[in-house]
Amino acid sequence: MVVLSKVCVSETETKLELYTKESKKVCVLKEGMLFQDDLGTSYPFVKSEGVGLCPKRTQMKNTPFTLHFPSISSEAKSFDLIEDKNAKHAHKPWVFQKVDLTECIWK
């Protein structure tokens, strides 16, 4: 299970911090990943930190990794982050829907 632990929006980017609860091999599927705000705008994946892109997997447990996207609209109140459900490398794709942006604090 992947947990979305932090969200922060700056003028230049949106950073999402995630981690896995159980020990597993993790990779990021940049093709087909959907990051979209509640206004209907989609944002392209920029880079990941702390984990490789598929098919290169990293063994992880409770180790945070970060996904970077362009800065989300200041008018957005929530977003969806959905890993490609049709991807061959994903066993249990991440699905985070209607994530609240109004309590955003990056530490």
Secondary structure, 3 states (H helix, E strand, C coil): CEEEEEEEECCCEEEEEEEECCCEEECECCCCCEEEECCCCECCCCEEECCCECCCCEEECCCCEEEEEECCCCCCCEEEEECCCCCCCCCCCCEEEEEECCCCCCC
